[in-house]
Amino acid sequence: MAQHWPSRLWIVRHGESAGNVARDTAHALGGEDIAIEARDVDVPLSALGEQQAAALGRWFASLPSEERAGE
């Protein structure tokens, strides 16, 4: 059976997380400890990160269908 591979691959990193904000705050205060309680993979997006993710979703949705499908 022949495999069908997409002609384009989009690689997207997550938007800003609450951990990113905590890290920046710690560094701004001269500290090294980042004040987050959850494992890194469980830290939610910040409000800005949610906006970034929504903007990316709108951008992908605006692409022609053949580009979204990877044809």
C-alpha positions as CSV (number, residue, x, y, z in Angstrom):
1,M,0.0,0.0,0.0
2,A,1.5,3.3,-1.0
3,Q,2.0,6.0,1.6
4,H,0.8,9.5,1.1
5,W,2.9,12.2,2.8
6,P,2.0,15.8,3.0
7,S,3.9,18.2,0.9
8,R,4.2,20.7,3.8
9,L,4.8,20.3,7.5
10,W,4.0,23.1,9.9
11,I,6.0,23.1,13.2
12,V,4.5,25.2,15.8
13,R,5.7,25.8,19.4
14,H,3.2,26.5,22.1
15,G,2.2,30.0,23.0
16,E,3.4,31.8,26.1
17,S,2.7,29.8,29.2
18,A,2.2,30.8,32.8
19,G,5.6,29.2,33.3
20,N,7.2,31.6,30.8
21,V,5.7,34.5,32.8
22,A,6.9,33.1,36.1
23,R,10.4,32.6,34.7
24,D,10.5,36.1,33.4
25,T,9.3,37.5,36.7
26,A,11.9,35.5,38.6
27,H,14.7,36.6,36.3
28,A,13.6,40.3,36.6
29,L,13.8,40.0,40.3
30,G,17.2,38.5,40.2
31,G,16.0,35.1,41.3
32,E,16.5,31.6,39.9
33,D,13.4,29.8,41.4
34,I,10.4,29.8,39.2
35,A,7.1,30.0,41.1
36,I,5.0,27.3,39.4
37,E,3.4,24.3,41.2
38,A,2.6,22.1,38.2
39,R,4.9,19.9,36.1
40,D,6.2,21.9,33.1
41,V,3.9,20.0,30.7
42,D,0.9,20.7,32.8
43,V,1.4,24.5,33.1
44,P,-1.5,26.3,31.3
45,L,-1.0,29.0,28.7
46,S,-1.0,32.6,29.9
47,A,-3.7,35.0,28.7
48,L,-1.3,36.1,26.0
49,G,-0.6,32.4,25.1
50,E,-4.3,31.8,24.7
51,Q,-4.5,34.8,22.3
52,Q,-1.5,33.5,20.4
53,A,-3.0,30.0,20.0
54,A,-6.4,31.5,18.9
55,A,-4.6,33.7,16.3
56,L,-2.7,30.7,15.0
57,G,-5.9,28.7,14.7
58,R,-7.5,31.6,12.8
59,W,-4.5,31.8,10.5
60,F,-4.6,28.1,9.8
61,A,-8.3,28.3,9.2
62,S,-7.8,31.1,6.7
63,L,-5.5,29.0,4.5
64,P,-6.9,27.4,1.3
65,S,-8.2,23.9,2.1
66,E,-5.5,22.3,-0.1
67,E,-2.8,23.9,2.1
68,R,-4.5,22.9,5.4
69,A,-4.8,19.3,4.1
70,G,-1.1,19.2,3.1
71,E,-1.8,18.4,-0.5
